[in-house]
Amino acid sequence: MSEVQEKIQTAKNLEEVDSFKKQAWKDYDLLYAELEFTCQRAAMMHQHEASRYDRKSFYIETAAEIVGASSIASLGVGILKKKMNLFTSRMGLAAVVGLPLAAGLEFLGKGKGMALPTLHDKAEKHKNSAARWQRLARLTQSYRILMDDPRYDAVQYAQWYKELVDAQQEISTIVNVPDSTVELFDDPVEVIKPLRKNKRLFQRYMELQDNNGAVHDGGDA
């Protein structure tokens, strides 16, 4: 092979390598974008579930307090009343039924059940999952930014992506999200809206920071 032919072949090889690098960048950029969206969606679903269990726990504890207070009051009235008329009989019955009910509600709201995890425990698991999904989304975003650094190539992209997928698999085993919640966040708009709201809020915060800086600079003058 002549020197000219070698240069032509080298140029072709370099062109193929460059083409591969560009294609790999596009492909991995898309993979990272998809994974980041998936993480954001998962975090929102778990936040939704955590709030749902917190509300249930609050309602049960409130109901237990109301029923318990009412039962004790009605029982006291039943004891003090000498003449048992129809009204006091009903009050006494409410006390008899209410006290066990209050105890059951108290157990559901605050007890540490042996057979099933409590509502509080479920909420905490979803909160933990949401936080870890958010962290993974941020990490994915940071790797996506690093892809613009010419020092890194497709081999490094693949290594980062493997780390992210392994972390995704680990987080997915903490707690499951019910199908109803998955369907609720099946619309991408439900995921994008909160992100846009947070972005606008942050932009407003930066504007306020700039305004505060201008005020302080003016005051020092």
C-alpha positions in Angstrom: 0.0 0.0 0.0 1.4 3.3 -1.0 1.8 6.3 1.3 -1.1 8.1 -0.3 -3.3 5.0 0.1 -2.3 4.8 3.8 -3.3 8.4 4.4 -6.6 7.8 2.7 -7.3 4.7 4.8 -6.2 6.6 8.0 -8.6 9.4 7.1 -11.4 7.0 6.6 -10.7 5.3 9.9 -10.6 8.6 11.7 -13.9 9.6 10.0 -15.5 6.3 11.1 -14.3 6.8 14.6 -15.6 10.4 14.7 -18.9 9.2 13.3 -19.1 6.5 16.0 -18.4 9.0 18.7 -21.1 11.4 17.5 -23.6 8.6 17.3 -22.7 7.2 20.7 -23.0 10.7 22.2 -26.5 11.0 20.8 -27.6 7.5 21.8 -26.3 7.9 25.4 -27.7 11.4 25.7 -31.1 10.0 24.9 -30.6 7.1 27.4 -29.6 9.5 30.1 -32.6 11.8 29.3 -35.0 8.8 29.5 -33.5 7.6 32.8 -33.7 11.1 34.3 -37.4 11.4 33.4 -38.0 7.9 34.8 -36.4 8.9 38.1 -38.3 12.1 38.3 -41.6 10.3 37.7 -40.8 7.6 40.2 -39.9 10.2 42.8 -43.3 11.9 42.3 -45.2 8.7 42.5 -43.6 7.8 45.8 -44.2 11.3 47.2 -47.8 10.9 46.2 -48.0 7.5 48.1 -46.2 8.9 51.1 -48.7 11.8 51.4 -51.6 9.4 51.0 -50.4 7.2 53.9 -49.7 10.3 56.0 -53.3 11.5 55.4 -54.7 8.0 56.3 -52.6 8.0 59.5 -53.8 11.4 60.5 -57.5 10.6 59.8 -57.3 7.4 61.9 -55.5 9.1 64.8 -58.1 11.9 64.7 -61.0 9.5 64.6 -59.5 7.5 67.5 -59.3 10.7 69.6 -62.8 11.8 68.8 -64.4 8.4 69.4 -62.4 7.8 72.6 -63.3 11.2 74.0 -67.0 10.7 73.1 -67.1 7.2 74.6 -65.5 8.3 77.9 -67.9 11.2 78.2 -71.0 9.1 77.4 -69.9 6.4 79.8 -69.5 9.0 82.6 -73.0 10.3 81.8 -74.4 6.8 81.9 -72.9 6.2 85.4 -74.0 9.4 86.9 -77.5 9.2 85.6 -79.9 7.6 88.1 -82.8 7.3 85.8 -82.1 5.4 82.7 -84.3 6.8 80.0 -84.1 6.1 76.3 -81.5 8.9 75.8 -79.1 7.7 78.4 -79.5 4.1 77.3 -78.3 5.1 73.9 -75.4 7.0 75.4 -74.4 4.0 77.5 -74.6 1.8 74.4 -72.4 4.3 72.5 -69.8 4.0 75.3 -69.8 0.2 75.2 -69.3 0.2 71.5 -67.1 3.2 71.3 -64.4 2.2 73.7 -63.3 -0.9 71.8 -63.6 1.0 68.6 -61.4 3.8 69.9 -58.9 1.2 71.1 -58.8 -0.4 67.6 -58.4 2.9 65.9 -55.6 3.9 68.3 -53.8 0.6 67.5 -54.2 1.2 63.8 -52.9 4.7 64.1 -50.0 4.3 66.5 -49.5 0.6 67.0 -46.5 -1.4 65.8 -48.4 -4.3 64.2 -46.6 -7.6 64.0 -48.2 -8.9 60.8 -48.4 -5.8 58.6 -46.3 -2.7 58.5 -48.1 0.4 59.9 -49.2 3.3 57.8 -46.4 5.3 59.2 -43.8 2.7 58.2 -45.2 2.6 54.7 -45.1 6.4 54.4 -41.5 6.4 55.5 -40.5 3.8 52.9 -42.1 5.9 50.2 -40.4 9.0 51.4 -37.0 7.2 51.4 -37.7 5.9 47.9 -38.7 9.4 46.7 -35.5 10.9 48.1 -33.3 8.2 46.5 -35.1 8.6 43.1 -34.5 12.3 43.3 -30.8 11.8 44.0 -30.5 9.4 41.1 -32.2 11.9 38.8 -29.6 14.6 39.8 -26.8 12.2 39.4 -28.0 11.2 35.9 -28.3 14.9 35.0 -24.7 15.5 36.2 -23.4 12.7 34.1 -25.3 14.0 31.1 -23.5 17.3 31.5 -20.1 15.6 31.8 -20.7 14.0 28.4 -19.8 17.4 26.8 -16.3 17.1 28.2 -14.1 15.9 25.3 -12.0 13.8 27.7 -14.7 11.2 28.0 -15.8 8.8 25.4 -18.4 6.1 24.8 -16.6 3.7 27.2 -17.0 6.1 30.1 -20.7 6.8 29.1 -21.3 3.1 29.3 -19.7 2.8 32.7 -21.7 5.7 34.1 -24.9 4.3 32.7 -24.3 0.8 34.2 -23.8 2.5 37.6 -27.1 4.4 37.2 -29.0 1.3 36.1 -27.6 -0.7 39.1 -28.7 2.0 41.5 -32.2 2.1 39.8 -32.6 -1.6 40.3 -31.7 -1.4 44.0 -34.1 1.5 44.6 -36.9 -0.3 42.9 -36.9 -3.1 45.5 -37.6 -0.8 48.5 -41.4 -0.5 48.1 -43.9 -0.9 45.2 -46.2 1.7 43.9 -49.8 0.6 43.2 -51.1 0.4 39.7 -53.6 3.2 40.3 -50.8 5.6 41.1 -48.7 4.4 38.1 -51.7 5.1 35.9 -52.1 8.5 37.4 -48.6 9.5 36.4 -48.8 7.8 33.0 -49.4 11.2 31.5 -46.0 13.0 31.0 -47.8 16.3 31.7 -48.3 15.2 35.3 -44.5 14.9 35.6 -43.5 18.0 33.6 -45.9 20.4 35.4 -44.3 20.2 38.9 -40.8 20.4 37.3 -41.8 23.6 35.4 -43.3 25.0 38.6 -40.1 24.4 40.5 -38.1 25.9 37.7 -40.2 29.1 37.7 -40.0 29.2 41.5 -36.2 29.0 41.4 -36.0 31.7 38.7 -38.1 33.9 40.9 -35.8 33.2 43.8 -32.7 34.1 41.7 -34.5 37.4 40.7 -35.1 38.2 44.3 -31.4 37.4 45.1 -30.3 39.8 42.4 -32.6 42.5 43.6 -31.4 42.0 47.2 -27.8 42.3 45.9 -28.6 45.5 44.1 -30.2 47.0 47.2 -27.2 46.1 49.4 -24.8 47.6 46.8 -26.9 50.7 46.7 -26.9 51.0 50.4 -23.1 50.7 50.7 -22.6 53.5 48.1 
